[in-house]
């Protein structure tokens, strides 16, 4: 299995989280479409068809790849 670029994974996870927050604050069709696109891309990148599993796999990949969070929060899990 190919291992995705940790920087791309971190960027995608950040975008996913931002869109989830934006959609929770105000339901907009454009945000929902973008969230669906980002979720799909994250699933493809992580080799699963479930976004929660994709987030969990991405969360596990980042520390294993030695990809430290620039804010120093690499030990905080993104899945939950």
CORJO-V849829 format. One line per field, one symbol per residue. ss: DSSP state (2 for helix, 1 for strand, 0 for the rest). burial: I if it has 24 or more other C-alpha atoms within 12 Angstrom, else O. A space follows every 50 residues. Layout:
ss=???
burial=???
//
This chain:
ss=00000222222222222222222220002222222222222222220000 222222222222220000000000000000
burial=OOOOOIOOIIOIIOIIIOIOOOOOOOOOOOIOOOIOOIIIIIIIIIOOOO IOOIIIIIIIIIIOOOIOOOOOOOOOOIOO
//
